Amino acid sequence: MRPRLPEPGADERAHSERLLQLLRGLIAAQGPLPFSHYMERCLYAPGLGYYSAGRTKFGAAGDFVTAPELGELFARCVVRALQPTLAALGAQADFLELGGGSGAFAESALRALDASGSLPRRYLILEPSADLRERQRERLRTHLGADINARVHWLDRPPEQDWQGVLFANEVIDALPATRFSVQGGEVHEEYVALDGEGRLRLLDRPADALVGGAVRHLERDLGADFVDGYRSEVLPQLPYWMQAVAGSLSAGVMLFIDYGYVRREFYLPERSDGTLMAHYRHHAHNDPLYLPGLNDLTASVDFTALAEAGRSAGFDLAAYLPQAQFLIGAGLQEVFAEAQARAADDHESYRLAQQVKKLLLPDQMGERFQAMVLTRGPDALPLPPDLLAADQRGRL
């Protein structure tokens, strides 16, 4: 049951129809699509997917607001957390951002790195969307100097050669194509997208293959209980392979992931029996992933226990796991806020900064819903802020 949503315009409907025709063709040729394949095409199909087409996605004019869109405080705290590692690794250290969004984070982070005299050798942005890449390029070119822009490089794929530095990903894991599973008669099934007799999209379940079945049985073993019949949720069986592909060449450094989600035992609570999958359209959240494909951002919450497992399997050590509020405080938000307030031009700017802090920290905003995970590899003593490490909650995983 969808809530009442804003009506799309004629151009939006036509765009969605073009993607729908592509999906119908795929299903007609190949049979029903695993939901993860459907989600991948809805988000990333060239020229048609949500992230690869030209419609505004971030901020008040888009479908959702991310932490970097609120202002510079978030990025400045991230820089304060990662800057000691960049300094320790020296002149060859790079900064890699996964999925640059509107470019807001890169702009603020580069400005903060420049102000502190700690610009990395290269600021790399791994961005699969040509449209977003051009928006990022234009934003940085407009707001930052040529000397800073000369350090920025866009990547089509993760670095293949060994490198050192920091990797940062904000709201990236939630957009990985999720596998939807259910348990029926004690057996694991996988959710697929098919067509009904009138060519409309519909969902159906099929017996899971060995990869999906094994991933679900791993969850049950770790949780110490089997899922009851009818339970439905999401899993990312590809996460260890994705982690190795993205970070396998990072020979020394720190990875920071910030996203919304739960530790495993909270993700798969009995009462969360239909999973966490959500669609986002013009600041409205709904649970119909088949509605207007290509116009909705499809996301699933992150199993941070699985993220830690994937990091360890790729050769990283877990350094810290904590709510976003505690991460930002441990990274020096109080000092960052005080500095920004001192520079504020007027009362309106001071108020805007205070509202940023509330949204970043309050439990019912981003403070508790979003979590931060820090993974390290290389030297035993890569420096991280002591207050951040003191707030570590990895025992919850």
C-alpha positions as CSV (number, residue, x, y, z in Angstrom):
1,M,0.0,0.0,0.0
2,R,1.6,3.2,-1.2
3,P,1.0,6.5,0.6
4,R,-0.3,9.4,-1.6
5,L,2.7,10.5,-3.6
6,P,3.4,13.6,-5.8
7,E,2.2,13.1,-9.3
8,P,5.0,12.7,-11.8
9,G,5.1,14.9,-14.9
10,A,4.7,13.7,-18.4
11,D,8.4,13.6,-19.0
12,E,9.0,11.6,-15.9
13,R,6.3,9.1,-16.9
14,A,7.8,8.8,-20.4
15,H,11.2,8.2,-18.8
16,S,9.9,5.5,-16.5
17,E,8.0,3.9,-19.5
18,R,11.3,3.6,-21.4
19,L,12.9,1.7,-18.6
20,L,9.8,-0.4,-18.2
21,Q,10.1,-1.4,-21.8
22,L,13.7,-2.4,-21.3
23,L,12.7,-4.5,-18.3
24,R,9.9,-6.2,-20.2
25,G,12.3,-7.0,-23.0
26,L,14.7,-8.6,-20.5
27,I,12.0,-10.6,-18.8
28,A,10.6,-11.8,-22.2
29,A,14.1,-12.9,-23.3
30,Q,15.5,-14.3,-20.1
31,G,12.6,-15.1,-17.9
32,P,11.8,-13.5,-14.5
33,L,14.7,-11.4,-13.1
34,P,16.1,-11.9,-9.6
35,F,15.1,-8.8,-7.6
36,S,18.8,-7.8,-7.3
37,H,19.0,-7.7,-11.1
38,Y,15.8,-5.6,-11.3
39,M,17.1,-3.2,-8.6
40,E,20.5,-2.9,-10.4
41,R,18.8,-1.8,-13.7
42,C,16.4,0.5,-11.9
43,L,19.3,2.3,-10.3
44,Y,22.1,2.0,-12.9
45,A,20.8,1.2,-16.4
46,P,22.8,3.5,-18.7
47,G,20.7,6.6,-19.4
48,L,17.6,5.2,-17.7
49,G,18.5,4.2,-14.2
50,Y,17.8,6.4,-11.2
51,Y,21.5,7.3,-10.7
52,S,22.5,7.4,-14.4
53,A,19.8,9.7,-15.7
54,G,19.7,13.5,-15.4
55,R,16.9,14.2,-12.9
56,T,17.9,16.0,-9.7
57,K,18.3,13.5,-6.9
58,F,19.9,15.2,-3.9
59,G,18.7,18.0,-1.7
60,A,15.4,19.9,-1.4
61,A,14.7,19.7,-5.1
62,G,15.4,15.9,-5.3
63,D,14.1,12.8,-3.5
64,F,16.2,12.8,-0.3
65,V,18.8,14.8,1.7
66,T,22.2,13.3,2.6
67,A,24.4,14.5,5.4
68,P,26.8,16.4,3.1
69,E,23.9,18.3,1.6
70,L,23.1,19.9,5.0
71,G,26.3,22.0,5.0
72,E,30.0,21.7,5.6
73,L,30.0,20.4,9.2
74,F,29.7,16.7,8.3
75,A,32.6,16.8,5.8
76,R,34.8,18.8,8.1
77,C,34.4,16.2,10.9
78,V,35.2,13.4,8.4
79,V,38.3,15.2,7.4
80,R,39.4,15.6,11.0
81,A,38.9,11.9,11.6
82,L,40.9,10.9,8.5
83,Q,43.5,13.6,8.3
84,P,45.9,12.0,10.8
85,T,46.0,8.9,8.6
86,L,46.8,10.9,5.5
87,A,49.6,12.7,7.4
88,A,51.0,9.4,8.7
89,L,51.1,7.9,5.2
90,G,52.8,10.9,3.7
91,A,53.1,12.5,0.3
92,Q,51.8,9.4,-1.6
93,A,48.5,9.2,0.2
94,D,45.3,9.4,-1.8
95,F,41.7,10.1,-0.8
96,L,39.1,7.9,-2.6
97,E,35.4,8.8,-2.3
98,L,32.9,6.2,-3.5
99,G,29.9,7.7,-5.2
100,G,30.3,11.4,-5.2
101,G,26.6,12.4,-5.2
102,S,26.2,16.0,-6.0
103,G,29.8,16.8,-5.2
104,A,28.9,18.5,-1.9
105,F,31.1,16.3,0.2
106,A,34.1,16.6,-2.1
107,E,33.8,20.4,-2.2
108,S,33.7,20.7,1.6
109,A,36.3,18.1,2.2
110,L,38.8,19.5,-0.3
111,R,38.3,23.0,1.2
112,A,38.9,21.7,4.7
113,L,42.0,19.7,3.6
114,D,43.4,22.7,1.8
115,A,42.8,25.0,4.8
116,S,44.7,22.5,7.0
117,G,47.6,22.2,4.5
118,S,46.9,18.4,4.1
119,L,45.7,18.0,0.6
120,P,46.2,14.4,-0.6
121,R,48.3,13.6,-3.6
122,R,45.0,12.8,-5.5
123,Y,41.4,13.1,-4.6
124,L,39.7,10.2,-6.5
125,I,36.0,9.9,-7.1
126,L,34.7,6.5,-8.1
127,E,31.4,7.5,-9.9
128,P,29.6,5.2,-12.3
129,S,27.1,7.8,-13.4
130,A,28.2,10.0,-16.3
131,D,25.5,12.6,-15.4
132,L,26.6,12.8,-11.7
133,R,30.2,12.9,-12.7
134,E,29.6,16.0,-14.9
135,R,27.7,17.7,-12.1
136,Q,30.5,17.0,-9.7
137,R,33.1,18.3,-12.1
138,E,31.2,21.5,-12.7
139,R,30.6,22.1,-9.0
140,L,34.2,21.7,-8.1
141,R,35.4,23.8,-11.0
142,T,33.0,26.6,-10.0
143,H,33.8,26.7,-6.3
144,L,37.4,25.6,-5.9
145,G,40.7,26.9,-7.3
146,A,42.5,25.3,-10.3
147,D,45.3,24.0,-8.0
148,I,42.8,22.0,-6.0
149,N,40.9,20.8,-9.1
150,A,44.2,19.5,-10.6
151,R,44.3,16.9,-7.8
152,V,40.7,15.6,-8.5
153,H,40.4,12.5,-10.8
154,W,37.3,10.5,-11.7
155,L,37.5,6.7,-11.9
156,D,35.4,4.2,-13.9
157,R,36.5,1.3,-11.7
158,P,38.4,0.8,-8.5
159,P,42.2,1.3,-8.6
160,E,44.0,-1.8,-9.9
161,Q,47.5,-0.8,-8.7
162,D,48.3,-0.8,-5.0
163,W,47.7,2.5,-3.3
164,Q,47.7,4.0,0.2
165,G,45.4,6.5,1.8
166,V,41.7,6.7,2.9
167,L,38.5,5.4,1.3
168,F,35.2,7.1,2.3
169,A,31.7,5.9,1.4
170,N,28.6,7.7,2.6
171,E,25.2,6.0,1.8
172,V,26.8,3.6,-0.7
173,I,26.2,0.2,0.7
174,D,22.4,0.8,1.0
175,A,22.3,1.3,-2.8
176,L,24.0,-2.0,-3.6
177,P,21.5,-4.3,-5.4
178,A,19.9,-6.4,-2.7
179,T,18.8,-10.0,-2.9
180,R,15.3,-10.5,-1.4
181,F,14.7,-13.8,0.2
182,S,11.9,-15.6,2.0
183,V,11.5,-18.9,4.0
184,Q,8.7,-21.1,2.9
185,G,8.2,-24.6,4.3
186,G,11.7,-24.4,5.9
187,E,13.3,-23.8,2.5
188,V,14.9,-20.6,1.2
189,H,13.3,-18.8,-1.7
190,E,14.5,-15.8,-3.7
191,E,12.3,-13.0,-4.9
192,Y,12.0,-12.4,-8.6
193,V,10.3,-9.8,-10.8
194,A,8.1,-11.2,-13.6
195,L,5.2,-10.0,-15.8
196,D,1.6,-10.7,-15.4
197,G,-0.8,-11.4,-18.3
198,E,-1.2,-7.7,-19.1
199,G,2.6,-6.9,-19.2
200,R,2.7,-5.4,-15.7
201,L,5.5,-6.1,-13.3
202,R,4.8,-8.5,-10.5
203,L,6.8,-10.3,-7.8
204,L,7.2,-14.0,-7.4
205,D,9.3,-16.4,-5.4
206,R,11.5,-19.3,-6.6
207,P,13.7,-21.8,-4.8
208,A,17.0,-20.1,-4.0
209,D,20.3,-21.1,-5.6
210,A,23.3,-22.3,-3.5
211,L,24.8,-18.9,-3.1
212,V,21.6,-17.2,-1.8
213,G,20.6,-20.3,0.2
214,G,24.1,-20.5,1.8
215,A,24.0,-16.8,2.7
216,V,20.7,-17.2,4.5
217,R,21.8,-20.3,6.3
218,H,24.9,-18.4,7.5
219,L,22.6,-15.7,8.9
220,E,20.6,-18.4,10.8
221,R,23.7,-20.0,12.2
222,D,25.0,-16.6,13.4
223,L,21.7,-15.6,14.9
224,G,21.3,-19.0,16.5
225,A,17.7,-19.5,15.2
226,D,16.0,-20.4,12.0
227,F,13.8,-17.8,10.2
228,V,10.1,-18.7,10.6
229,D,8.0,-19.5,7.6
230,G,6.9,-16.4,5.8
231,Y,9.8,-14.3,6.9
232,R,11.1,-12.0,4.1
233,S,14.1,-9.8,4.1
234,E,17.3,-8.8,2.3
235,V,20.8,-10.1,2.1
236,L,23.9,-9.1,0.1
237,P,25.7,-12.4,-0.8
238,Q,28.0,-10.4,-3.1
239,L,29.3,-8.1,-0.4
240,P,32.6,-9.9,0.3
241,Y,33.3,-9.9,-3.5
242,W,32.3,-6.3,-3.8
243,M,34.6,-5.3,-0.9
244,Q,37.6,-7.2,-2.4
245,A,37.0,-5.5,-5.7
246,V,36.7,-2.0,-4.3
247,A,39.3,-2.1,-1.6
248,G,41.6,-5.0,-2.4
249,S,44.3,-2.7,-3.8
250,L,44.3,-0.4,-0.7
251,S,47.6,-1.7,0.8
252,A,47.7,0.6,3.8
253,G,45.1,3.0,5.1
254,V,41.7,3.5,6.5
255,M,38.2,2.9,5.2
256,L,35.2,4.8,6.6
257,F,31.6,3.7,5.8
258,I,28.6,5.7,7.0
259,D,25.1,4.5,6.2
260,Y,21.8,3.7,7.8
261,G,21.3,0.2,9.2
262,Y,21.7,-2.2,12.1
263,V,23.8,-4.8,13.7
264,R,22.6,-8.3,12.5
265,R,20.5,-9.3,15.5
266,E,18.6,-6.0,15.1
267,F,18.3,-6.1,11.3
268,Y,16.6,-9.6,11.4
269,L,14.3,-9.0,14.3
270,P,11.2,-11.2,14.2
271,E,8.9,-8.2,13.9
272,R,10.9,-6.9,10.9
273,S,9.4,-9.7,8.8
274,D,9.1,-7.9,5.5
275,G,12.7,-6.6,5.4
276,T,13.9,-3.0,5.1
277,L,13.6,-2.3,1.4
278,M,12.2,1.2,0.7
279,A,11.6,3.4,-2.3
280,H,12.2,7.2,-2.1
281,Y,10.4,9.6,-4.3
282,R,10.4,13.4,-3.8
283,H,11.0,13.1,-0.1
284,H,8.3,10.4,0.4
285,A,9.2,6.9,1.4
286,H,7.1,4.0,0.3
287,N,7.4,0.2,0.0
288,D,6.4,-0.5,-3.6
289,P,9.6,-1.1,-5.6
290,L,7.7,-1.8,-8.8
291,Y,6.1,1.7,-8.9
292,L,7.5,4.0,-11.7
293,P,10.9,2.2,-12.1
294,G,13.7,4.6,-12.7
295,L,12.1,7.5,-10.8
296,N,12.6,6.0,-7.3
297,D,15.7,5.5,-5.3
298,L,15.6,1.9,-4.1
299,T,17.5,1.2,-0.9
300,A,17.8,-1.4,1.9
301,S,19.3,-0.9,5.3
302,V,22.9,-2.1,5.9
303,D,23.7,-5.2,8.0
304,F,26.8,-3.8,9.6
305,T,27.8,-7.2,10.9
306,A,28.0,-8.4,7.3
307,L,30.0,-5.3,6.4
308,A,32.5,-6.1,9.2
309,E,32.7,-9.7,8.0
310,A,33.3,-8.5,4.4
311,G,36.1,-6.1,5.6
312,R,37.8,-8.9,7.5
313,S,37.6,-11.3,4.6
314,A,39.3,-8.6,2.4
315,G,42.2,-8.4,4.9
316,F,41.1,-5.3,7.0
317,D,40.9,-4.9,10.8
318,L,37.8,-3.5,12.4
319,A,38.9,-0.4,14.3
320,A,35.6,1.1,15.4
321,Y,31.8,0.9,15.0
322,L,29.5,3.5,16.4
323,P,26.4,5.7,15.8
324,Q,26.9,8.7,13.5
325,A,26.3,11.1,16.5
326,Q,29.1,9.5,18.5
327,F,31.4,9.4,15.5
328,L,30.9,13.1,14.7
329,I,31.4,14.1,18.4
330,G,34.5,11.9,18.6
331,A,35.8,13.5,15.4
332,G,35.6,17.0,16.9
333,L,32.1,18.3,16.0
334,Q,32.1,20.7,18.9
335,E,35.3,22.4,17.7
336,V,34.2,22.4,14.1
337,F,30.8,24.0,15.1
338,A,32.5,26.6,17.2
339,E,34.8,27.6,14.4
340,A,31.9,27.8,12.0
341,Q,29.9,29.9,14.4
342,A,32.8,32.3,14.8
343,R,32.9,32.8,11.0
344,A,29.1,33.2,10.7
345,A,28.1,36.4,8.9
346,D,24.8,36.9,10.7
347,D,22.2,35.3,13.0
348,H,20.6,33.5,10.1
349,E,23.9,31.7,9.3
350,S,24.3,30.8,13.0
351,Y,20.8,29.4,13.1
352,R,21.4,27.3,10.0
353,L,24.6,25.8,11.6
354,A,22.6,24.9,14.7
355,Q,20.0,23.2,12.6
356,Q,22.7,21.2,10.9
357,V,24.0,19.9,14.2
358,K,20.5,18.9,15.3
359,K,19.9,16.9,12.1
360,L,23.3,15.2,12.3
361,L,23.0,14.3,16.0
362,L,19.4,13.9,17.1
363,P,18.4,10.2,17.5
364,D,15.2,10.6,15.5
365,Q,17.1,12.4,12.7
366,M,20.5,11.0,11.5
367,G,22.3,10.6,14.9
368,E,21.2,7.0,15.7
369,R,19.7,5.8,12.4
370,F,23.1,6.2,10.7
371,Q,26.1,4.2,11.8
372,A,29.9,4.6,11.1
373,M,32.4,1.8,10.6
374,V,36.2,2.2,10.4
375,L,38.4,-0.5,8.9
376,T,42.2,-0.3,8.7
377,R,45.0,-2.2,7.0
378,G,48.8,-1.7,7.1
379,P,50.8,-0.1,9.9
380,D,49.7,-1.3,13.4
381,A,49.4,2.3,14.7
382,L,47.5,4.2,12.1
383,P,46.3,7.3,14.0
384,L,42.6,7.8,14.7
385,P,41.0,10.4,17.1
386,P,41.2,9.0,20.6
387,D,37.7,10.3,21.5
388,L,36.3,8.4,18.5
389,L,38.0,5.2,19.5
390,A,36.8,5.7,23.1
391,A,33.2,5.6,21.8
392,D,33.6,2.3,19.9
393,Q,30.7,-0.1,20.1
394,R,32.0,-3.0,18.0
395,G,31.1,-5.4,20.8
396,R,27.5,-5.0,19.6
397,L,28.3,-6.6,16.3
